[in-house]
Every structure is written in C-alpha cells, then in structure tokens.
Amino acid sequence: MVAVAILAAGRGTRMKSSLPKVLHPLGGRSIVEQVLQSLHKISPTRCLMIVGYQAEQVKASLTEVASDLTISLEFVEQTEQLGTGHAIQQVIPYLENFTDDLLVLNGDVPLLRPETLQNLLQTHKERQNAATILTAQLPNPQGYGRVFCDEHNIVQQIVEDRDCSTAQKQNCRINAGVYCFRWSDLAEVLPRLQPNNNQKEYYLTDTVSFLEPVMAVDVEDYQEILGINDRQQLATAYSILQARVKSQWMAAGVTLIDPASITIDDTVQIDPDVIIEPQTHLRGQTVIQSGCRIGPGSLVENSRIAENVSVLYSVVTDSSVAANTRIGPYAHLRGHAVVGAGCKIGNFVELKNSQLGDRTNVAHLSYLGDATLGTQVNVGAGTITANYDGVQKHPTKIGDRSKTGANSVLVAPLTIGNDVNIAAGSAVTEDAPDDCLVIGRARQVIKPGWRLKSKDRGS
C-alpha cells in the first residue's frame, strides 16, 4: 500500500500568469493532471494534493478529473509556502494512523512515466529503505539540488543548487524531487526540520540526515524529471510529450505524413491504418477510427470520426461523423453536429448543432444551424437555415429524399416533409407536406426596351 502527496501549492511567478502554474494546459490535460495520470499503474490508497495559491480553483479543476481516474483525491492547504518540508508537514494530521509508504511528487513535473514510479517503489520495498530518492544524471545540472552517494547509491548528502559550493556544483547527479518514504520514519523527523539555508525554507531533503538507509535510483531518461517554471520550459515539455505520443501512434500503425507539423493531444485515440496529413491537429477527447484520412490543414477537437472518413482543410469540434463520409475542403462542423454515413459535406459548409441522416449531401456554400435532415437529402448551394430571430434559436426539419434549390432560405421554425423539392431562390416560411414542390419567390418580370432615363444614368 502506498499514499501519494503531490506538491501543488505554488503560484509559479515566472509563468507571468494569474492561472496557477499546475493548471496550465499541456497536451490535452493540465500540468498536474499529467502528474495524476502517471499514478494509474501504482493504484495509491490515498492521494493528497497540497494546494495553496488559488486553492479553490485548483480543487474545482481536479475534482472531476480525479473521479474519472478513480483516484480518491484529498486536498491539503498550505497557506504559507515555506518549502517542500513545510508542505509535507501539513499532511501529518491526515496520515495520523497511516503505517505504509508515502510517495512524494511535484505538481509541476509532468513527464514521469508510470513505469518509473513502479521501479522506484519496487526498489524501495525490496531494499527496505527508509527513503528512496529518484535521481538523474543531467548534462547541465544548473538549478537542481545535487545528490551525493557512496558506491552503493546510498545517499550521503543532498545540497540545493543555491547552497552548493563551486566544487559541489560539478556533481551531475541531481535530485528529481520525487521521493518514497517509510511514513512512520518520516513522520518522526519532519518536526525536526529547520530553515537553516539562504531561503529560510524547510527542505524535505534535510530529512536525509535523520533517516537510514536512503538510496538513490537514477531514472533512465532524464527528460522525465524536467520541471516547469516558465513558458519556455512548458514548451519544452510539450515537445517531449508530443515526441512520445507520435512515436506511440506510429508504432501502433498510424501514418503521420509530416510528424513535425502535426500535433496530437495524448487524450486522443487513433485506430491503425489512419493517415494524418501535414498541418493537422487532433485535440481533446477525439477518436479517429480505421481507414480515415485527416488533413492536410485540419483541426479535430473532442469529436468522433468513424471508419473511412476524410477531413480535408476543415475544422470539426464537439461533433461526430459516421463512416464513409467526406468533409471539406473548408467545412466547419461545431456545436454537436452529427453527420450520418456516406455523406458529403463540401466547400465552405458550416453545420452547427445539426443532425444529418445517411447519404445526405451539403456540397457547398451552405449554413445549417439547429437543423435535422433525413436520409438522402440534397442541399443546394447557398442554402441557409435562418434559425435565429434575434431572441432565440428555432429548429428546421427536412424529411427523407427532399431537395433544396440553390440560394434557398429556410426560415425557422420550419418542417419540410419527405420527397419535397424547394425551388431555387425560395424563401420558405411555411411548413411543407410530403411529396410537393415549394416555390417561395416573386415571379420574374421582364420589361422590353426599358432603360434608365438619361438624367438617372449619371455623367
């Protein structure tokens, strides 16, 4: 059994933002959500989130996320940020009767792999350590606390970067800020911590001098322990996460034509035999099924794309598209649009909160808002639903096999039956029954020999 404490109380002043640092987005999740994701293989019995700056905002953001991850999340407030040791002191009342191990993570270190945490915990238990510290050998360790060990990786000393001597700064083994403690031992020594350092803070690393044995475990890929303190580091973390995600999907049978120009949130799901064209971006809870070709130049966000769909130079958000449908170029689906199988949504078509039946075509230059279309409907070029009266939205319904002529305006609320033909240029304001022709336009008038009078022609 293991409990987890996540340090997430800081503001992150170098982010230059009113948003708490741990809530900044990273690959489809917030930074701290990425940390929570790394816990899914160790199944902690308790998870304590230590919050401070904008605590209520952090709590509101994470409550639903923890539920989705089946993590029982408890919030611990650190009203003053006086260092990592002070943060863990705040959990003492919450773990009063706890006798197992405590894993300590940082809420701004989002790239840890679940396997790394598993290895840390396994080493901790097998060696029966009082504490086990995740470390890394960095090519440039500037800014990180240094870890000094003997030949058996038993930790002798940890010194924060700002407190290191010139000689100590030559050591490249750094403290990743990830620890596993035998809680009963740690709880005894936490009250002994003193702020005897330049920053007058209580360092969790100072507990090493009171615990025995303490072992260091090096992470295989030092990029996993990179923290985020500013926007540049956030961008670096995103690049690393993107490289992982793209590698994963290519290994799983997804073709990325130009990986460098493509971005994919790690919340996205993609089946094998999907082709992602250049300049395409997949966001949120998107699902792309087998045989699809997405892009080039497309954005798909929080949408479900079924088998053998193409999306060309188009935007699809919060919508679903059934199999064998073609979207684009330059189409926009939004607001929970639902498109049936075998449809064609063509050039400069916008669908908003509309449902289209199978084999329905909206080929070009049309807007359908709050509309429900049956099967095999053909929407002529320039057709729009006038769904807004200035106060509220109104629905339009079009039955199976009906057709609208070019440049038709359907003024909602409106119901058009099955097998209806609407003449080109019509403004339709009344419901139409099944099997009829609807003409809603003025009769054409021709006046032979008519010209503007000379005084009306201008000079």
N, C-alpha and C positions, 0 to 999 in steps of 0.2 A: 504494500500500500504506500502511496505517495500523495502528499499535498503539494500544491504549487502556489507560489506567491509571485505576482507579476508587478514590477515597479512601473507605475504609470501616473505618477503624481506631478511630474514636471510640466512647466509651461512650454519649454523649448523656445527661448527668446531668439535664438539665431534663425528660426524659421520665419521671423518677421510676420507673425500671423496671430489673429485673435482666436483661431481654432487651436485647441490643444494639439501638441505635436503628434501624439499617438493616434489621433483621429484623421490625420492627413491620408488621402487615398493612395493606395499602392497596388496596382494590378487587379482592380475589381473589389478589393477589400481595404479597410483602413490598416494602418501600420500595426496596431495592436490586434486586430482581427487575424492578421497573418501569424502573429505570435500564438494566438489561441489555436489556429489550425495545426501548428506543429505538435500539439498535445494529443492528437487523436489516436496515436499508437500506444501511449502510456496509460491512458484512462485514469487520470487522477481522481482520488476520492473527494478531494476538496480543491477548490481553486479560488484563491484570494487575490482580488485586484486592488492594489493600493493606489488610491486616487487622491488628487489634491486640487490642482488648477482646473477650474470649470468642471468640478466633480459631477455635478448633476448632468451636464451634457455628456460626459463620458459614460455615466451609468445608463442614461437613456439610449445611447448608441449601442451599447453592448448587451443589454438585457435580452433582446430578441435574438441576437447572434448566438449568445451562449445557449439559448433554448434550442436553436437549430442544430448546434453541435452536441447536444445532450450533455453539456457541462453545467454543473451546479456552481454558479458564479456568486461569490460573496464579495461585497465592497468594503474596503477598509480605508478610512480617511486619514491622510497625513496632512494636517492643517498647516504645519510648517515643514518646508523641505530642508532638512538638516543633514542630508546624506543618506547613503544606502543603508548603513547600520541603523540609523534612526527610523527609516522606513520599515525595516523588518521588526524593530522593537514594537511597532504598532500592532503586529499580528499576535503578540504574546497572549492577550486575553482571548483571542479567537481559537487558539490552539492549546488551551489550558490542559485538556485531557488527551491530547494527541501524543502518540508514542512512536510514530514511524518516521519516515524521511520527508524532508522539505526540499523541493526543487525551487530555486530562485531564478527567475528570468527577468529580463528588461523589456519593457513595453515598446522600446524603440529599436530592438534588434530583431527584425522580422524575417531573416533569411535562414534561420535554423531548420535543418531537415529533421523530421521525426526520428529517423534512424540515428542521428547524432545524439539526441536526448536518450534514446533507448540504450545506446552504448555507454553513455555517462552513468545512467542508473545501474546498469548491469555491473560495471566496474566498481561502483560504489558499494554495491551489496556483496559482490564476490570478495572484495578486499577488506570488507568490514571497516571501511574508513569512517572517521568522524566527520570528514568533509571531503568532497571530491570537486575539483575546480576544472571547468573547461578552459583550455588554453589554446593558443595558436602561435605559430612561428610566422611573424609578419616581415615582409621585406622592408617595410618602413614603419616601425612601431611608434613613431612620434604621436603623442597624445594619449597613449594607452598605459595603464599600470603594468609594471614588469613583474614577472613571476620567477623566483629563484628557487631551483630544485637541486636535490642531490642526484646521484647516478641512478636511483630507483624511482625517480619522479616524485619523491616525497618533497612537499613544499617546505622550504625553509623560511621564505620571506616574500611578501608582496608589497611593492612600493608604487604608489601612484606616480604618474609621469611628472606632475608638477613638483613632487617631493624627491625625485631621483637625482642622485649626483651625476656628474658627467660620465663617470665610469659605469654606473648602473644603467645609464641610457643606451649602452652598447648591447645590452641583452635584448634579443629579438623575440623572446617568449613573452607573450602578453596575456593579460587576464581578460577573458571574454565577457566577464560579468555574469556568467552562468554557473550556479553552484548547486550541489546536492549536499545537504546537511543531515546528520542524525539529529532530529529535532530536540530530543531530550538533552543532548550535549550543548547544542546551540542556545537553547533557552536559558541555560545556566550562565553562559558567558556574555550574552547580549547586554545585561545591565552593567557590565564592567567597562564597556567601551567609553573612550574619552576623546574629545575633539582636539587631539594634540597634533595638529597639522596646519598648514598655511591657510586652509579654507575654513578652519574651525568647524569641520563637519565630522559626523560619526561614520566611519568607514566600516562596511561589513567585512572588508578584507582584514581588518585588525583582529578579527576573531581567530585567525590562523594561529596566532601566537598562544592562544589558550586551548586549542584543540589538537588532538593527536590520535591517529595519523591523518594528515591532509595530503591528498595525492592530486597531481595534475594529469589531465588527459588531453592530449593535443587533438584538435579537430583536423580532419584530413584536408578540407578545403577552407582556407582562412576566410574566404568571402562570406561564409555562413555567419560569421560573428561580426560583420560590419554593422555598426550602429548608424543611426540617422540623427543628425543635429542641425542640418541646414538643407536648403533646397538642392544644392549640388549633390549632397550625399543621398538625398531622396531620389534624384535622377539616376545616380549610380546603382542604387538598389533596384530600381525599376529595370535597368538594363540587364542586371544579373538575373532577375526573376524572369524577364522575357526570354533570355537565352535558355533557361531551364524549360520553360513552357513550350517553346518552339521545338526544342530538341525532343521533348516528350512526345509531341504530336507527330513529328516526322518519323520517329521510331515506331509509332503506332499505325503508320500507313497513311498519313495526311501529307499531301504535296503542298509545299509553300514555294511558290514560284520565285519570290524575292524576299527571303526572310527579313532582311534588314529594313524593308519598307512596310512590313506587316506588324501589327500589334494584336496580341490575344490576351485577354484577362485570364487569370488562372481559375476563374469560376466558370469558364466556357467549356462545353462538352462537344467533341467532334468525333464523328464516326470515321472508320477507314474509307479510303477512296474518295475523299473530299479534296478538291483543288481550291486553294486560296491564292487569288491573283494579287499582284503588287498593289500597294497603297490601299489595302483593305484592313479594317479594324473591327475586331469582334469584342463586344463588351458585355459585362454583367452576366445574367443567368441565361445566356444564349445556348441553344442546342442546334447543331448542324448535322443532319443525317447523311448517310452514304450517298455518293454519286452527285453531290452538289458541286457547283462551280460558283464561288463567291468572289465578285470583283471582276476586273480591277476597279479601284476607286470607290469601294462600298463601305458603309458603316452598318453593322447589325448589332443591335443592343437589346438585351432582355427579350429575345424573340426565339421562336421555334421554327426551324426551316426543315421541312420533310425531304424525303428522298428525291434526288434528280431535279432539284430546283436550281435555276441560275439567277443570280442577282448581279446586274451589271450597272456600274456607276449609279448606285441607288442607296437610299437610306431606309432602313427598316428598324423601327423601335417599338417595343411593347406590343408585338404583333405575332401572328402565326401564318405560315404559308404551307399549304398541303403539297403533295407530291406532283412532280412533272409540270410545275408552273414556271413561267418565265417572268422575271421582274426587271424592268428597265429597258433601255437606259434612262437615267434621270427620273426615276419614280421615287415617291416618298410615301411610306406606309407608317402610320403612327396611331396612337390612341386606341390600341387594342383592335386594330384591323385584323380580320380573319379572312383569308383567301383560300378558296377550295382547290381541288386537284385539277390539273390540266388547264389552268387559266393563263391569260396573257395580260400583264399589267405593263403598259408600254411607256413611251416617251412622255415625260412631263405630266404624269398622272399622280394625283395625291389622293390617298384614301385615309380617312380619319374615322375611327370608331364605326367601321362599316364591315358587313359580312357578305361575302360573295360566294355563291354556290359553284359547284364544279363546272368546268368548261365555259366559264363566263369570261368575256374579253372586255377590257377597257384599254384600248390600244394607244390612245394619245390625247394629250391636251385636255384632261378632264379632272374635275374635283367631285368626289363623292364623300359627303360627311353625314354621319348618322343614318346611313342607308343600309337596307337589307335587300340583296339581289338573289334571285333564284338561280337555277341551273341554266346554262346555255343562253345567258343574256348577252346581248351585244350593245355596248355603249359607244355611241358615235362620238367622233372628235368634237371637243369643245363642250361636251355635256357637263352641266354642274347641277348639284342639288343646292338650292337656296334654303339652307337649313336653319338660319338664324334670323329672327325677326327683330333683333335689337334688344330683346329681353331674355329669351330662352331659345334653346335648340329644339328642332322638331324632326321627326323621322320621315324617311321616304322608303316605301316598299315597292319593289318591282318583281313581278312574277316570272315564272319559268318561260324561256324562249322569247321573251319580249325584246324589242329593239328601240333604241333612241336614235333619232337622226342627228346629224351634225348640228352643233350650236344650239342644243336644246337646254332649256332652263326648267327644272322641276322644282316648283315652289312648295315646300313642305309646310304642314303635314300633308302627305300625299300617298295614295295607294294605287298602283298600276297593276292590273291583273296579268294573267298568263296570255301569251301569244298576242301581245299588243305591239303595234307599230306606232311610233311617235314621229311625226313628220319633221324634217329638218327645220331648224329655226323656230320651233314652237316654244312658247312659254306656257307650261301646263300648270294650272292652278286647281283643277278639279280631279277627283278620283276617276279612274277609267276601268270598266269591266273587262272580263276576258274577251279575247278574240275581236279586236276592233282596231281602227285607225284613229289616231288622235292628231288633230291639226289645231294648233293654238297660235295662229299668226294672222296678221292683216292680209287681205287679198292684194296681190300686186296690181298696181295701176300704171298704165303706160299712156303718156300724153304726146302724140306725134307732133313734131315741129316745135316743141316747147323749148325756149331759150330764155336765159336771163336778159332782162332789158339792159340797154347799153349803160344806163346810169347805175345798174347793180353790179356791172362787171368790174368796176374799178378802173383806175387809169392804167 
